[in-house]
Amino acid sequence: MDVIFRSVVGKLWMTIIALFALVLTIFSLLLVQSFDSFYSNRQSKNLHDLADGIAVGLAQSPDMTAAMEMASRFGLVHHTGMVILDEKGKQVGMSEGAGLPRIPVELLLQNPALHLPDALAGKHPATKTIYIDVNKSADRTSNKHELLAVAVPLEMAAGKTGAVVMYQAIEDFDDTVSEVRFLIFVVGVIGFVSTTVFAFFLSSRIAIPLRQMKETAHRIAEGDFHAEIPIRTQDETGELAASFNTMASKLNQLVDALSKEKEQLASVLRSMVDGVVMIDANGKLAVTNPPAERFLRDWDFEHSDEPVPLFPFYQEVLRTGQEVTEDIPVQGRIWSVVMVPLNDRDQIRGAVAVLRDITQERKLDKMRNDFVANVSHELRTPLSMLQGYSEAIVDDIVATPEEHKELAQIIYDESARMTKLVNELLSLARMEAGHVELFQETMELRPYLERIQRKFTNLAREREIQLCLEVSTTHTHVLMDPDRMEQVLTNLIDNALRHTPSGGSVTIRARGDKTLLVEVSDTGSGIPQEDLPFVFERFYKADKARTRGRLGGTGLGLAIAKNLIEAHGGTISVQSKLGEGTTFTIALMLHKNK
């Protein structure tokens, strides 16, 4: 029942019924009032006319007794009581109409509403409704009667005026009112039934489209944005359904646009090199991209018992409302974290953190600083020697021509060393910038390696080092820049001879079928394992203890060699054991084979 009253059908039905009941009640009251007024006025007028007619008849009749008898019978027929009074107000005749209540006439005559004195004075007072209270029992129970009474003057003789009092019971009219009320009740029942039927019919015409809208709204809420309401009418309900369908269509377009925007944003986040983390208002990670997930995994692996450091930054952002910047080292890498607040009007609803891996930048900064320090160190020693020996020559400290010549030779050697250092720096800078110009030609492999071996034969003999050449490859020719390749091999062989003690050996070896491998092996002091990853960096020196003497290199040879080999499309690698020796291997792809 509650469901019916809460529904549109029930509310509309109750509204129509209430409106119908209100209209019917007002109509009934007005109708009863109208009947009451009409019958009351008519009965009053009829009673007054009857009283006037009887008074005139009595006055004109020569036989008063016969006239009174006729008037009594006439009143009896009309259910009217009659009392005739003389000029002194004394009752001289009386007749009780049929069906009238038995009441004491004295009470009627004494009632001031009757205006009996006015009638005795020759006036014509109006008909009045009089209430007579008759006490019939010992317990003084009240019994009221409602009468319609009128008093009119009666000319009895010359100069004498009596009165005729006539009265009727108003209860006769109540029967008519009761019938009218009964008819109204019947009309009400018929109206209630017909109104109910009409209300349910009308409400169903409204409720069915509303139910369809409700079902369509549920479908849209579940994600079916293509749902539509069938439009069957052109009234307000049809217009509402059309507006609802338009709303659903626009909502579908909006959801599609949001989905595409979300996918684009997700693609951008996935493709970003920097990590992105969004923290919601509850302090939880809401959005992360792959670089950020890698950072979180590394932090969890390294600090499994500690919270992610982003959360303290988030608390600081909430406290200050300002950007927070910090560097975090994790797993040998350095991450720069920049966290900014997400503002919703005047309230912070979260934060976004951008994580950038700045390990390479810091490494480049360190390399730049190391480069400046190494260049300064490499130039300071020869410049100091140039200045010192030059001052000795200028101040005539040198006594003999031989000493003078020796100092000049030192100055010349150091100048040549600085020139070589500057030239190698310029060459390395051009190579790293990609400006390497190769003049390749097909060379016969064995004669080319034998020629390079002969360059170092005397130096190896002086140091009592055995210099060997082994060629085991089936390829006799190779395409390369002979000068650049000779520069690389010269550097490798020179390094091997300088770091191999007397009695040791240096071997130049060429082998391989698909790939040409050129190796330079020695039995020297070797390179520590911790230094192997850095041997191809600038200014690397395997022997940290030796001084920058005349035999010392610049520390740029291996870096230049690596760039030249990579320009040929090859690779260079190193293997070494401390105290056993070192092997440098050049791997070249054969472009031409005869």
C-alpha positions as CSV (number, residue, x, y, z in Angstrom):
1,M,0.0,0.0,0.0
2,D,2.9,2.4,0.8
3,V,4.3,1.7,-2.6
4,I,1.1,2.8,-4.3
5,F,0.9,6.0,-2.3
6,R,4.5,6.8,-3.0
7,S,4.1,6.2,-6.7
8,V,2.9,8.7,-9.3
9,V,-0.3,6.8,-9.8
10,G,-1.1,6.9,-6.1
11,K,-0.2,10.6,-5.7
12,L,-2.3,11.5,-8.8
13,W,-5.2,9.4,-7.7
14,M,-5.1,10.9,-4.2
15,T,-4.9,14.4,-5.6
16,I,-7.9,13.9,-7.9
17,I,-9.9,12.2,-5.2
18,A,-9.1,15.0,-2.7
19,L,-10.0,17.6,-5.3
20,F,-13.2,15.8,-6.2
21,A,-14.1,15.5,-2.5
22,L,-13.4,19.1,-1.9
23,V,-15.5,20.2,-4.9
24,L,-18.3,17.8,-4.0
25,T,-18.4,19.0,-0.3
26,I,-18.5,22.6,-1.3
27,F,-21.2,21.9,-3.9
28,S,-23.2,19.9,-1.3
29,L,-22.9,22.7,1.3
30,L,-24.0,25.3,-1.2
31,L,-26.8,23.1,-2.6
32,V,-28.2,22.3,0.9
33,Q,-27.8,25.9,1.9
34,S,-29.6,26.9,-1.3
35,F,-32.4,24.4,-0.7
36,D,-32.7,25.4,2.9
37,S,-32.9,29.0,2.0
38,F,-35.3,28.5,-0.8
39,Y,-37.7,26.2,1.1
40,S,-37.4,28.3,4.2
41,N,-38.3,31.5,2.4
42,R,-41.1,29.8,0.5
43,Q,-42.6,28.2,3.6
44,S,-42.3,31.5,5.4
45,K,-44.0,33.3,2.6
46,N,-46.7,30.7,2.3
47,L,-47.3,30.7,6.0
48,H,-47.5,34.5,6.1
49,D,-49.9,34.5,3.1
50,L,-52.0,31.8,4.7
51,A,-52.2,33.8,7.9
52,D,-53.1,37.0,6.1
53,G,-55.8,35.2,4.1
54,I,-57.3,33.6,7.2
55,A,-57.2,36.9,9.0
56,V,-58.9,38.7,6.1
57,G,-61.5,35.8,5.8
58,L,-62.2,35.9,9.5
59,A,-62.5,39.7,9.5
60,Q,-65.0,39.7,6.6
61,S,-67.1,36.7,7.7
62,P,-70.3,37.6,9.4
63,D,-70.3,34.3,11.3
64,M,-67.1,34.2,13.2
65,T,-67.7,30.8,14.6
66,A,-68.2,29.2,11.2
67,A,-65.3,31.1,9.8
68,M,-63.1,29.8,12.6
69,E,-64.2,26.3,12.0
70,M,-63.4,26.5,8.3
71,A,-60.0,28.1,9.1
72,S,-59.3,25.3,11.6
73,R,-60.0,22.7,8.9
74,F,-58.0,24.6,6.4
75,G,-55.0,24.7,8.8
76,L,-55.4,21.0,9.5
77,V,-55.1,20.2,5.9
78,H,-52.0,22.3,5.6
79,H,-50.4,20.8,8.7
80,T,-50.5,24.2,10.3
81,G,-51.5,25.1,13.9
82,M,-53.6,28.2,14.5
83,V,-54.3,30.4,17.5
84,I,-56.8,33.3,17.5
85,L,-56.4,36.0,20.1
86,D,-58.6,39.0,20.9
87,E,-57.4,42.5,21.3
88,K,-56.4,41.7,24.9
89,G,-54.2,38.8,23.7
90,K,-56.7,36.3,25.1
91,Q,-57.0,33.0,23.3
92,V,-60.4,32.8,21.7
93,G,-59.8,29.9,19.3
94,M,-57.2,27.2,18.5
95,S,-56.5,24.5,16.0
96,E,-53.6,22.0,15.9
97,G,-52.5,20.8,12.5
98,A,-52.0,17.2,11.7
99,G,-48.5,16.0,12.5
100,L,-47.5,18.9,14.6
101,P,-45.7,18.4,17.9
102,R,-47.7,18.9,21.0
103,I,-46.4,22.1,22.6
104,P,-47.8,24.5,25.2
105,V,-49.3,27.4,23.3
106,E,-48.3,29.7,26.2
107,L,-44.7,29.1,25.4
108,L,-45.3,29.9,21.8
109,L,-47.2,33.1,22.5
110,Q,-44.7,34.2,25.1
111,N,-41.7,33.8,22.8
112,P,-40.4,37.3,22.0
113,A,-39.3,36.2,18.5
114,L,-43.1,36.0,17.6
115,H,-43.5,39.8,18.1
116,L,-47.1,39.2,19.2
117,P,-47.5,42.8,20.6
118,D,-46.7,44.2,17.2
119,A,-49.5,42.1,15.6
120,L,-52.0,43.2,18.3
121,A,-50.9,46.8,17.5
122,G,-51.9,46.3,13.8
123,K,-48.5,45.7,12.5
124,H,-47.3,42.8,10.3
125,P,-44.2,41.2,11.7
126,A,-42.1,38.8,9.6
127,T,-42.3,35.1,9.9
128,K,-39.7,33.8,12.3
129,T,-38.2,30.5,13.3
130,I,-38.9,29.8,17.0
131,Y,-37.3,27.2,19.2
132,I,-39.6,25.8,21.9
133,D,-38.0,23.9,24.8
134,V,-40.4,21.5,26.4
135,N,-39.5,19.7,29.7
136,K,-41.3,16.4,29.7
137,S,-39.7,14.4,32.5
138,A,-38.7,14.7,36.1
139,D,-35.1,14.8,35.3
140,R,-35.7,18.0,33.4
141,T,-34.6,16.5,30.1
142,S,-34.7,19.1,27.4
143,N,-36.9,18.5,24.3
144,K,-36.5,21.3,21.7
145,H,-38.9,21.8,18.8
146,E,-38.1,24.1,15.8
147,L,-41.2,25.9,14.5
148,L,-41.9,28.4,11.8
149,A,-44.5,30.9,13.3
150,V,-46.1,34.2,12.3
151,A,-48.5,36.6,14.0
152,V,-50.7,38.9,11.9
153,P,-53.4,41.4,13.0
154,L,-57.1,40.5,13.0
155,E,-59.8,43.0,12.8
156,M,-62.5,41.7,15.1
157,A,-64.8,44.8,15.5
158,A,-64.6,48.5,15.1
159,G,-61.5,49.7,16.8
160,K,-60.6,46.3,18.1
161,T,-57.6,44.4,16.7
162,G,-56.8,40.8,17.6
163,A,-54.2,38.5,16.2
164,V,-54.0,35.3,14.3
165,V,-50.9,33.2,15.1
166,M,-50.1,30.3,12.7
167,Y,-47.2,27.9,13.0
168,Q,-45.7,24.9,11.1
169,A,-43.1,22.3,11.9
170,I,-39.8,22.7,10.0
171,E,-39.1,19.0,10.2
172,D,-40.9,18.5,7.0
173,F,-38.1,20.2,5.1
174,D,-35.4,17.9,6.7
175,D,-36.8,15.0,4.8
176,T,-36.2,16.9,1.5
177,V,-32.7,17.8,2.6
178,S,-32.0,14.2,3.6
179,E,-33.1,13.0,0.1
180,V,-30.8,15.7,-1.4
181,R,-27.9,14.5,0.7
182,F,-28.6,10.9,-0.2
183,L,-28.5,11.9,-3.9
184,I,-25.3,13.7,-3.3
185,F,-23.8,10.6,-1.6
186,V,-24.8,8.5,-4.6
187,V,-23.2,11.0,-6.9
188,G,-20.1,11.0,-4.7
189,V,-19.8,7.2,-4.9
190,I,-20.2,7.2,-8.7
191,G,-17.8,10.1,-9.0
192,F,-15.3,8.3,-6.7
193,V,-15.4,5.2,-8.9
194,S,-15.2,7.0,-12.2
195,T,-12.5,9.4,-10.9
196,T,-10.4,6.4,-9.7
197,V,-10.7,4.7,-13.0
198,F,-9.9,7.9,-14.8
199,A,-7.0,8.7,-12.5
200,F,-5.4,5.2,-13.0
201,F,-5.9,5.5,-16.7
202,L,-4.3,8.9,-16.9
203,S,-1.5,8.1,-14.5
204,S,-0.7,5.0,-16.4
205,R,-0.2,7.1,-19.5
206,I,2.3,9.1,-17.5
207,A,3.8,6.3,-15.4
208,I,4.7,4.0,-18.3
209,P,7.1,6.5,-19.9
210,L,8.5,7.3,-16.5
211,R,9.2,3.6,-15.9
212,Q,10.9,3.4,-19.3
213,M,13.0,6.4,-18.3
214,K,13.9,4.8,-15.0
215,E,15.0,1.6,-16.7
216,T,17.0,3.5,-19.3
217,A,18.6,5.5,-16.5
218,H,19.6,2.3,-14.8
219,R,21.1,1.0,-18.0
220,I,23.1,4.2,-18.5
221,A,24.3,4.0,-14.9
222,E,25.5,0.4,-15.7
223,G,27.5,1.8,-18.6
224,D,25.1,1.3,-21.6
225,F,25.3,4.8,-23.0
226,H,23.5,3.7,-26.2
227,A,20.2,3.1,-24.4
228,E,17.3,5.2,-25.7
229,I,13.7,5.8,-24.7
230,P,11.0,5.1,-27.4
231,I,9.1,8.3,-28.1
232,R,5.3,7.6,-28.6
233,T,3.7,11.0,-27.8
234,Q,4.2,14.6,-28.7
235,D,3.3,16.0,-25.3
236,E,5.5,17.1,-22.4
237,T,6.3,13.4,-21.7
238,G,7.5,12.9,-25.3
239,E,9.6,16.1,-25.0
240,L,11.1,14.9,-21.8
241,A,11.9,11.5,-23.4
242,A,13.5,13.4,-26.4
243,S,15.6,15.5,-24.0
244,F,16.6,12.4,-22.0
245,N,17.8,10.7,-25.2
246,T,19.7,13.8,-26.2
247,M,21.3,13.9,-22.8
248,A,22.3,10.2,-23.1
249,S,23.8,10.8,-26.5
250,K,25.8,13.8,-25.3
251,L,26.8,11.8,-22.2
252,N,28.0,9.0,-24.5
253,Q,30.1,11.4,-26.5
254,L,31.5,13.0,-23.4
255,V,32.4,9.6,-22.0
256,D,34.1,8.6,-25.3
257,A,36.0,11.9,-25.2
258,L,37.1,11.3,-21.6
259,S,38.1,7.7,-22.4
260,K,40.2,8.9,-25.4
261,E,41.7,11.6,-23.2
262,K,42.4,9.1,-20.5
263,E,44.1,6.8,-23.0
264,Q,46.1,9.6,-24.4
265,L,47.2,10.7,-21.0
266,A,48.1,7.1,-20.1
267,S,50.1,6.8,-23.3
268,V,51.9,10.0,-22.5
269,L,52.7,8.8,-19.0
270,R,53.9,5.4,-20.3
271,S,56.1,7.0,-22.9
272,M,57.7,9.6,-20.6
273,V,61.3,9.1,-19.7
274,D,60.7,10.8,-16.3
275,G,58.7,9.1,-13.6
276,V,55.4,10.5,-12.6
277,V,53.6,9.8,-9.3
278,M,50.3,11.3,-8.2
279,I,49.3,11.2,-4.5
280,D,45.6,11.7,-3.6
281,A,44.2,13.6,-0.7
282,N,44.4,10.4,1.5
283,G,48.1,10.2,1.0
284,K,47.9,7.1,-1.3
285,L,49.6,6.5,-4.6
286,A,46.9,7.1,-7.3
287,V,48.9,7.1,-10.6
288,T,52.3,5.9,-11.5
289,N,54.1,5.3,-14.8
290,P,56.8,2.7,-15.6
291,P,59.9,4.8,-14.6
292,A,58.2,5.7,-11.3
293,E,57.4,2.0,-10.7
294,R,61.0,1.1,-11.4
295,F,62.1,3.7,-8.8
296,L,59.6,2.3,-6.3
297,R,60.8,-1.3,-6.9
298,D,64.4,-0.3,-6.4
299,W,63.6,1.6,-3.2
300,D,61.6,-1.4,-1.9
301,F,64.5,-3.7,-2.7
302,E,67.1,-1.5,-1.1
303,H,65.0,-0.2,1.8
304,S,62.4,-2.9,2.4
305,D,61.8,-1.8,6.0
306,E,61.5,1.9,5.3
307,P,58.6,3.9,3.7
308,V,58.9,5.5,0.3
309,P,60.5,9.0,0.9
310,L,57.7,10.6,-1.3
311,F,55.3,10.5,1.7
312,P,57.4,12.8,3.9
313,F,57.7,15.2,0.9
314,Y,53.9,15.1,0.6
315,Q,53.5,16.0,4.2
316,E,55.8,19.0,3.7
317,V,53.8,20.0,0.6
318,L,50.6,19.9,2.7
319,R,52.3,21.9,5.4
320,T,53.9,24.6,3.3
321,G,51.8,24.5,0.1
322,Q,55.1,25.0,-1.8
323,E,57.2,23.0,-4.3
324,V,59.6,20.5,-2.8
325,T,62.8,19.4,-4.5
326,E,65.2,16.7,-3.3
327,D,67.7,14.2,-4.7
328,I,67.4,10.5,-3.7
329,P,70.1,7.9,-4.3
330,V,68.7,4.4,-5.0
331,Q,70.6,1.3,-6.2
332,G,73.6,3.3,-7.5
333,R,71.4,5.8,-9.3
334,I,70.4,9.4,-8.4
335,W,66.8,10.5,-8.8
336,S,65.8,14.1,-8.7
337,V,62.3,14.5,-7.2
338,V,60.2,17.6,-7.7
339,M,56.8,17.5,-6.0
340,V,54.1,20.2,-6.4
341,P,50.7,20.5,-4.8
342,L,47.4,19.9,-6.7
343,N,45.1,22.7,-5.7
344,D,41.3,22.6,-5.8
345,R,40.3,26.3,-5.2
346,D,41.9,27.0,-1.9
347,Q,42.4,23.4,-0.8
348,I,45.2,21.0,-1.6
349,R,43.7,17.8,-2.9
350,G,46.9,15.9,-3.6
351,A,50.4,16.3,-5.1
352,V,52.3,15.3,-8.3
353,A,55.9,14.2,-8.2
354,V,58.2,14.1,-11.2
355,L,61.2,11.8,-10.8
356,R,64.1,12.2,-13.1
357,D,67.1,9.9,-13.3
358,I,70.1,12.4,-13.2
359,T,72.8,9.8,-12.8
360,Q,74.1,10.5,-16.3
361,E,74.0,14.2,-15.8
362,R,76.0,13.9,-12.5
363,K,78.4,11.5,-14.2
364,L,78.9,14.0,-17.0
365,D,79.5,16.8,-14.4
366,K,82.0,14.6,-12.7
367,M,83.7,13.7,-16.0
368,R,83.8,17.4,-16.9
369,N,85.4,18.3,-13.6
370,D,87.8,15.4,-13.8
371,F,88.7,16.4,-17.4
372,V,89.5,19.9,-16.3
373,A,91.5,18.6,-13.3
374,N,93.4,16.1,-15.5
375,V,94.2,18.6,-18.2
376,S,95.4,21.0,-15.6
377,H,97.5,18.3,-14.1
378,E,98.9,17.2,-17.4
379,L,99.9,20.7,-18.4
380,R,101.1,21.9,-15.0
381,T,104.1,19.6,-14.9
382,P,105.6,20.4,-18.3
383,L,104.8,24.1,-17.9
384,S,106.6,24.1,-14.6
385,M,109.6,22.4,-16.2
386,L,109.5,24.9,-19.1
387,Q,109.4,27.8,-16.7
388,G,112.2,26.4,-14.4
389,Y,114.6,25.5,-17.2
390,S,113.9,28.7,-19.1
391,E,114.7,30.7,-16.0
392,A,117.9,28.7,-15.6
393,I,118.9,29.6,-19.1
394,V,117.9,33.3,-18.8
395,D,119.7,33.7,-15.5
396,D,122.9,32.1,-16.9
397,I,122.9,29.4,-14.2
398,V,124.0,26.9,-16.9
399,A,127.8,26.8,-16.9
400,T,128.7,24.6,-19.9
401,P,127.3,24.3,-23.4
402,E,126.5,20.7,-22.7
403,E,124.2,21.7,-19.8
404,H,122.7,24.4,-21.9
405,K,122.0,21.9,-24.7
406,E,120.5,19.4,-22.2
407,L,118.1,22.0,-20.8
408,A,117.1,23.1,-24.3
409,Q,116.4,19.5,-25.2
410,I,114.2,19.1,-22.1
411,I,112.3,22.2,-23.0
412,Y,111.8,20.9,-26.5
413,D,110.6,17.5,-25.3
414,E,108.1,19.0,-22.9
415,S,106.8,21.4,-25.6
416,A,106.4,18.4,-27.9
417,R,104.5,16.6,-25.2
418,M,102.1,19.5,-24.6
419,T,101.6,19.8,-28.3
420,K,100.8,16.1,-28.5
421,L,98.4,16.4,-25.6
422,V,96.5,19.3,-27.2
423,N,96.4,17.6,-30.6
424,E,95.0,14.4,-29.0
425,L,92.4,16.4,-27.1
426,L,91.3,18.1,-30.3
427,S,91.2,14.7,-32.1
428,L,89.2,13.1,-29.3
429,A,86.8,16.0,-29.3
430,R,86.2,15.7,-33.0
431,M,85.7,12.0,-32.8
432,E,83.2,12.2,-29.9
433,A,81.3,14.8,-32.0
434,G,81.1,12.3,-34.8
435,H,83.6,14.2,-37.1
436,V,85.8,11.2,-37.9
437,E,87.0,11.1,-41.5
438,L,88.2,7.7,-42.7
439,F,90.1,6.9,-45.9
440,Q,89.5,3.2,-46.2
441,E,91.2,1.0,-48.7
442,T,91.7,-2.7,-49.0
443,M,95.0,-3.8,-47.4
444,E,96.8,-7.1,-47.4
445,L,96.7,-8.1,-43.8
446,R,100.0,-9.9,-43.1
447,P,102.4,-7.4,-44.8
448,Y,100.5,-4.6,-43.0
449,L,101.0,-6.2,-39.6
450,E,104.6,-7.1,-40.3
451,R,105.4,-3.5,-41.1
452,I,103.9,-2.4,-37.8
453,Q,105.9,-5.1,-36.0
454,R,109.1,-3.8,-37.5
455,K,108.5,-0.4,-36.1
456,F,108.9,-1.7,-32.6
457,T,111.5,-4.4,-33.2
458,N,114.5,-2.3,-32.0
459,L,112.6,-0.9,-29.0
460,A,111.6,-4.4,-27.9
461,R,115.2,-5.7,-28.4
462,E,116.5,-2.8,-26.2
463,R,114.1,-3.7,-23.5
464,E,114.8,-7.4,-23.9
465,I,111.1,-8.2,-24.7
466,Q,110.1,-10.7,-27.3
467,L,107.8,-9.2,-30.0
468,C,105.8,-11.9,-31.9
469,L,103.3,-11.9,-34.8
470,E,100.8,-14.7,-35.3
471,V,98.3,-14.7,-38.3
472,S,95.9,-17.6,-38.3
473,T,92.9,-16.1,-40.1
474,T,91.9,-17.3,-43.6
475,H,91.3,-13.7,-44.7
476,T,94.2,-12.1,-46.4
477,H,92.7,-8.7,-47.1
478,V,90.7,-6.2,-45.1
479,L,89.0,-2.9,-45.8
480,M,90.2,-0.2,-43.4
481,D,91.9,3.2,-43.0
482,P,95.5,2.1,-42.7
483,D,96.8,5.3,-41.0
484,R,94.0,5.3,-38.3
485,M,94.4,1.5,-37.7
486,E,98.1,1.9,-37.4
487,Q,97.5,4.7,-34.9
488,V,95.4,2.3,-32.8
489,L,97.9,-0.6,-33.0
490,T,100.8,1.6,-32.3
491,N,99.2,2.9,-29.1
492,L,98.4,-0.7,-28.0
493,I,101.8,-2.1,-28.7
494,D,103.6,0.9,-27.1
495,N,101.5,0.5,-23.9
496,A,102.3,-3.2,-23.9
497,L,106.0,-2.7,-24.2
498,R,106.1,0.0,-21.5
499,H,104.2,-2.2,-19.0
500,T,106.1,-5.5,-19.8
501,P,109.3,-6.2,-17.8
502,S,112.5,-7.5,-19.4
503,G,112.2,-11.1,-20.3
504,G,108.5,-10.8,-21.1
505,S,106.7,-11.0,-24.4
506,V,104.3,-9.0,-26.5
507,T,102.2,-10.9,-29.2
508,I,100.4,-9.4,-32.1
509,R,97.7,-11.9,-33.2
510,A,95.2,-12.0,-36.1
511,R,92.5,-14.7,-36.1
512,G,88.9,-15.4,-36.8
513,D,86.8,-16.3,-39.8
514,K,83.5,-14.4,-39.9
515,T,84.9,-11.6,-37.7
516,L,88.5,-10.5,-37.8
517,L,90.0,-10.4,-34.3
518,V,93.3,-8.5,-33.9
519,E,94.8,-9.0,-30.5
520,V,97.8,-7.3,-28.6
521,S,98.8,-9.5,-25.6
522,D,101.6,-8.9,-23.1
523,T,102.9,-10.7,-20.0
524,G,103.2,-7.5,-18.1
525,S,101.9,-6.3,-14.7
526,G,98.2,-6.4,-15.7
527,I,95.4,-4.2,-14.7
528,P,93.4,-4.4,-11.5
529,Q,89.9,-5.8,-11.9
530,E,88.3,-2.7,-10.4
531,D,90.0,-0.5,-13.0
532,L,89.0,-2.5,-16.1
533,P,85.7,-0.7,-16.7
534,F,87.5,2.6,-16.9
535,V,90.5,1.9,-19.1
536,F,88.9,3.5,-22.2
537,E,88.1,6.7,-20.4
538,R,90.2,9.9,-20.8
539,F,93.4,10.3,-18.8
540,Y,93.2,6.8,-17.4
541,K,96.7,5.5,-16.3
542,A,97.1,1.9,-15.4
543,D,100.2,2.6,-13.4
544,K,99.1,5.2,-10.8
545,A,102.5,5.4,-9.2
546,R,104.7,6.4,-12.1
547,T,105.6,10.0,-12.7
548,R,104.8,12.2,-15.7
549,G,108.2,11.5,-17.1
550,R,109.4,11.6,-20.6
551,L,108.2,8.1,-21.2
552,G,104.7,8.8,-19.7
553,G,101.7,8.9,-22.0
554,T,98.9,11.4,-22.1
555,G,96.1,9.0,-20.9
556,L,94.1,9.7,-24.1
557,G,95.4,6.9,-26.3
558,L,92.9,4.2,-25.4
559,A,90.0,6.7,-25.6
560,I,91.1,7.7,-29.1
561,A,91.6,4.0,-30.0
562,K,88.0,3.2,-29.0
563,N,86.5,6.0,-31.0
564,L,88.6,5.0,-34.1
565,I,87.6,1.3,-33.9
566,E,83.9,2.2,-33.5
567,A,84.2,4.5,-36.5
568,H,85.3,1.4,-38.4
569,G,82.1,-0.4,-37.2
570,G,84.1,-2.6,-34.8
571,T,84.6,-3.0,-31.1
572,I,87.6,-3.0,-28.7
573,S,87.7,-4.9,-25.4
574,V,90.3,-5.8,-22.7
575,Q,91.0,-8.8,-20.6
576,S,93.6,-8.8,-17.8
577,K,94.9,-10.6,-14.7
578,L,97.0,-8.8,-12.2
579,G,100.6,-10.0,-12.5
580,E,99.9,-12.2,-15.5
581,G,99.3,-9.8,-18.4
582,T,96.7,-8.0,-20.5
583,T,95.1,-8.7,-23.9
584,F,93.4,-6.0,-26.0
585,T,91.0,-7.4,-28.7
586,I,89.9,-5.5,-31.8
587,A,86.8,-7.1,-33.5
588,L,86.2,-5.9,-37.2
589,M,83.5,-7.0,-39.6
590,L,85.1,-8.0,-42.9
591,H,83.6,-5.8,-45.7
592,K,85.7,-7.2,-48.5
593,N,87.4,-10.6,-48.7
594,K,89.7,-11.9,-51.4
